[in-house]
Amino acid sequence: MNNKYLYSKLNYNNTPQYRAIEEDISDDPVDMCMFNDINKSLVGGVLGYRYGPSNENCQLYMAERCSKKWDSICDIASINNNAVFPNTATIRGNSMASPLEITGGSTVGSQLIHNAAQRRFCVFDNCNIQQFPFDPTNQSSPIVTRINRSNYGCMPTCSVDPATINNDKLMNKCLENPTAALDTLVNICQTHERSGVSLDGTKIGKFCKSLKGTTKLPITSYYTRPY
């Protein structure tokens, strides 16, 4: 457990979920963001009470963490069906998009999949980027990044490497629950259709073909609004 974020430690909880977190934590504050419980509240220091799945800093931190490496902690968080609103970590490239298009749904798990997929598979140009400490009271706190549209837009271009994407854990999560990351998945289909880089033989390619089966329009016309 990360002692930088724990001023004391309670060992009462020995559930499989907590054991998995204990095993995977490597000097980060993920334990503050997974659950809303007394253990987190008592050991988190001065601001421990404020953290949890609905906290913006936690949503930003978990999105970036799981976009870089999808591990057992991300797996546990992705099956959290508790409702949370709003999704403060989504990258809002277009303020006119509907909430469901840019948030991935209303649960902790679906929003994590959505936010992580944006960061893993997409490049956003001309965005407004703000960086600040996860915990302003801790000098060793990691930095979290908020990305939103600017006066110049914030247009996403999403793509994958066809040679490796079938083994990508996050992509497989997206395809298991496509409504959670529909905007990113369709953007990937659009990008590859425009570029001519084939997705044949991939699971995301099969998804793209399934979209074509639902409309006579090309993928580039199927989902025209950016985020």
TAPE-V862000 format. One record per pair of residues at least 24 apart in sequence whose C-alpha atoms are under 8 Angstrom apart, sorted by the first residue. I is the first residue (numbers start at 1). J is the second residue. Records with the same first field share a line. If there is no record, write none. Layout:
# TAPE-V862000
I: J, J
This chain:
# TAPE-V862000
1: 25, 26, 27
2: 26, 27, 28, 29
3: 27
4: 140
5: 29, 43, 44, 45
6: 43, 44, 45
7: 43, 44, 45
8: 42, 43
9: 39, 43
10: 39, 43
17: 76
20: 72, 73
21: 72, 73
24: 72, 73
28: 142
30: 58, 62
32: 58
33: 58, 59, 62
34: 77
46: 137
47: 135, 137
53: 84, 108
54: 84, 85, 86, 87, 108
56: 87, 88, 89
57: 134, 144
58: 134
59: 87, 88, 89, 112
60: 88, 89, 144, 145, 146
61: 134, 144, 145
62: 112, 116
63: 89, 112, 113, 115, 116, 119
64: 116, 119, 144
65: 116
66: 116
67: 116, 117, 119, 120, 170
68: 120
70: 169, 170
77: 108, 109, 112
78: 108, 109, 110, 112, 113
79: 108, 109, 110
80: 107, 108, 109
81: 107, 108, 109, 110
82: 107, 108, 109
83: 107, 108
84: 108
87: 111
89: 115, 146, 147
90: 114, 115, 118
91: 115, 118, 146, 147, 148, 149, 227
92: 147, 148, 149, 154, 227
93: 124, 127, 148, 149, 153, 154, 155, 156, 226, 227
94: 149, 153, 154, 155, 225, 226, 227
95: 149, 227
97: 225, 226, 227
101: 182, 183, 227
102: 183, 227
103: 180
104: 179, 180, 181, 182
105: 179, 180
110: 177, 180
111: 180
113: 170, 173, 174, 180, 181
114: 174, 180, 181, 184
116: 170
117: 170, 171, 174, 181, 184
118: 184
121: 158, 159, 160, 184
122: 156, 157, 158, 159, 184
123: 156, 157, 158
124: 154, 155, 156, 157
125: 153, 154, 155, 156
126: 150, 152, 153, 154, 155
127: 152, 153, 154, 155
128: 154
155: 226, 227
156: 187, 226, 227
157: 187, 188, 191
158: 184, 187, 188, 191
159: 187, 188, 189, 191, 192
160: 188
162: 198, 199, 202
165: 202, 204
166: 202, 203, 204
171: 204
175: 203, 204, 207
183: 226, 227
186: 219, 223
187: 223
189: 219
190: 219, 220
193: 219, 220
194: 220
